[in-house]
């Protein structure tokens, strides 16, 4: 693909991924594979897109005080270990098996997009701004909802959450996707964290997961530097566009459309492999 085509594709998929809340790499990597690029070459570009998208979303989420850094770093220990293992394993797998792993990841993402629930926590009167955000030294916090209300929360079932996060990291390292489509539902459903905090904290951590896998891939010389620049630039811009448009479109409708697209992509990948 030409540089302009890769730039445009990274921009479009990052914006679409931000709209649907599942990350653009799960669309970008299959699109690159279907265009003729080998999976082993497309996967590192997907991880670069993930890292760039995480950076693009960070300023807005920090202003909203919805990221719980202690929770993110705690769960990221398991996710990064899985990502390194997945990156190492991907170098030993053949192209056919890697493509099928990507197809399975697309199906899992489709299921996560279609079944995800926008569950929120208890609504209380908004406390002073100094009391908003994460509580230091704990896995609890309070995030603002509108101008006058807020939602308190506390993460639970940490061992089960860590087990799922390691699977998300393994998926990221193998297929070059963010694993966010596994992390966000796990944080919400398993650890009982409200979806807004779960999504923002996942966006914060997937950049670290991607970086861990990229170190392994860089050592093995598997990152195409000619394509890396356009992917990063397009993902940075697309991530910001998607984050701004998110408030204007019903999240459920966008995720439903993405679900259909990902199912079709998965079957095409299976057929080609």
Steps between C-alpha positions, in 0.01 A plus 500: 500500500610859440595731785190714444273194504649374827471847654133526400422146615663558841309825542164345406539185709623692807203736480261208455660306784477799734133544408423137580726482803692190386812654346588551135767229470239223499377649170836629369693171518236290315468777239877494439498119478211503254689754287780244458737586786628196696352466849848495657564843345155647572491402871782737611330786312182424692688529829648834391145617425392388849780693670427815298127480570567466872710818494237687299223425751706569815455881537120487480471209741732662753282813494192282559670324798378161383836319484596294807877476467558262792241257365646533151859436608392207722315322220768595247757278671305197380413650161861596418625154593241352266593747225870408517411129490268556204763700307760229557254228401393684185853473362479121518160470334439471127309756293190282477471450874565869569223596258260262673595644840414843360166369374420358844592835658261674259218263598567557872499877440170469313347312792635757747363787291158338461454384860664787689269681740528865599456433871562787739531508877307675776430871448575735793526876549826629357769548768762779486741475207785408734318174584436400138708245312694206638559451873873474561622164625173321418313356201206732571398844382224739398448641154278793397171444316373835374531818703322396821542122539774238523547123523713326767655163418741236634667225294447145624603141407854606408642145447229417244556835329876440475439160340285656228750784448778251428279350227443848357876562492564167331242590232667838447845348458381227264260691275626860526173631645448694821325239711279786618189317379582241768631739767205738516227232541720316752552816706126568493351153537769320703641782713173697525645835392258743326535493123625859468793435733558155347522641146727791594732284712518243219593770250779607737636147539482372143782733404721329760391156379586596143838643604594177679428294189668756271829471691512129414402561138758780464778274633400240241501765223132449414387866493474654153635852557378623159139430600536585869494879452172516304331259742601703805403834343165371375417334832579813700268711288232232466495433873435867576228520234328186628513622861334829400232331288421241767258731681298560179424139406315232701773265623275195467427568132870547418600182684222307324630609160856410602377160615366422152818625330725294728299180444530543123874575531553191716336268249694652210826449693410140573418443134829654382704299750 
